[in-house]
Amino acid sequence: MGGIHLQLVIISLKDKLYAVQSSEVDEITGPQKWTEVPKAPQWVLGLINLRGNILSLIDFDKFLNNHGNTQQEEKLCYNNTVIIKSGKRKVALALGDVEEVVDVDESHIQLMDEQVNDAVEGVLLRNDRVINLINLPTLFSENEG
C-alpha cells in the first residue's frame, strides 16, 4: 500500500509539537542576534543578518497562538532558528527545538476543517503525541505586511 510520503520537520514550542514540510525549510541554525524594529507586530522579534541576507525573525509561538497574548506570557525558550521559504520570500522562525525529521505516509495525517484553524492543515499521532501540521503558505499569506 504505497501512499504519498511526506518528509516533515518536527519542532517543539513550549509543550506542543508542530510539523512543517521539509520542502518549505531552507535551513536550520542556532539562535541569532536580532535588531528590534520599531512599531513591528508583537510577533516580530526583529531583523537578523544571515550571511548577508536580511530576514524577519518571528517568534513562532506568538505568531501561531493569537499573535501574543500579553497576560501571563511564558517566554519562548529560543534554541533554534528555522529559515523557511514561502513563495519567493524567506523568513526566520525563532522556536524551541527541532525534534526530528520523519517520513510520514500522507494517509496517517488527519486533515482539519479550515474553519477550525487555517494555520493547522492536519494532525498526526506519533509515539502517543499529537503533532500539528502547519500550513505555512496559508499562514503567511494571511499575515502579509
N, C-alpha and C positions, 0 to 999 in steps of 0.2 A: 504494500500500500504506500506508494510514493507520492506524498503530497508536496506542496511547495514549502521549502525550508527557508527560514529567515535567520539571519545572524543578528543577535541582539546584544547590546552592551547594557549590562545590569548595573544600575547606580543606586546608591542609598542616600536618602535625605532624611536626616533625623532617624525616625523609626520605620520609615516606609521605603519600599523598593520600587523603582521605576525602570523602564527599559526604553531604549531608542534603537532604531535600526542602525547597524554598523555602517551602512552606506551613507548615513547622514553625519557620521563622525569623521572629522578631518584629522584630529589628533587628540591625545590625552597627555597632559603635562601637570606639573605640580602647581601650587599656589603662585599667583603672580601679584606683583605690586601694581596698584592702580592709582590713577589720578581722578579725584572726585570731579563730577560735572555739576555745576550749579543748576538748580531747578530741574534736574533729571527726575524721572519717575522713581518712586521709592525702591523699586526692584532693580534699578541700575546702580551698581556699586561705583562704576566709573569707567575709565578707559585704560586699556593696557597696550603696551608696545611689545608685540611678539615678533621678534626678528624683523623689525621694520614695518610690520602690519599693525595698524591701529584698530583695535576691536573693542566693542562694548562688552563690559564684564557684567553679567547678570546674576543676581542672587536667585538661583533657580527655584529655591523653596518659596521665596516671596512671589516670584513670577507665576508659579503654579497655583499657589494657595491664596487666592483672593488678593494678590499683589500686596501682601504685607499688612497683616492685622497688627496694629501697634499695641494692643492690650496683651500684656504678659508675653511679649515676643521672645521666643527662645532663639538665641544666637546660633546661626549656622556654623557647624564645625567645617571650616573650609580647608579641605585636604587636597582636592584635585580641581583642575580646570579642564573642561572638555570643550574643544573647539568644534562647533557644529556648522554645517553648511546647509542653508535653506535657500534654494534657488541660487542666485548669484552672490548672496551675502553670507558672511561668516560672523558668528558671534561666539563669545566665550561664556561658558556656564560655570559659575562657582558652585561646587557641590561637595558633598561628604566624600564618600568612597566609590571607586569603581570596583564592584564586587567581582564580576567575571564577564566573559564573552561566551555566549552559548548559541548553539544551533537549535532551533525550535521548528517543529512542524507547524505550519500555519493552522492546521486543524485543532491544535491544542489551545489556541487563543480564542477566548470567548469575546466576541465583539460587543461593544457597548452602543446604546442608543445615543446618538449625537445630542439629543435634548437633555440627557443626564449631565454630560460633561464633554464639551468639544475637545478638550485637551487630551482626554483619555480615549484612545482608539479601541482598547480592549484590555482584558485581564488574562493573566496566565498564572496557573498554580504550579509552583515548582518547589520541591522539598518542603511541602506544607506551608509555603509562604506565598502570599498574593503579590504579584508583580503587575504594576500598571504600565501598559504600553502607551507611550506618549506619541501623539500625532503632531510632530514638530511643524510641518508645513502649515497646518491649520492654526496651530498655536501662534506662530509668528506672523501669519497673515492677519490675524485678528488684532495683533498688538503693534502693527507697523506705526512708526513715528514715535 
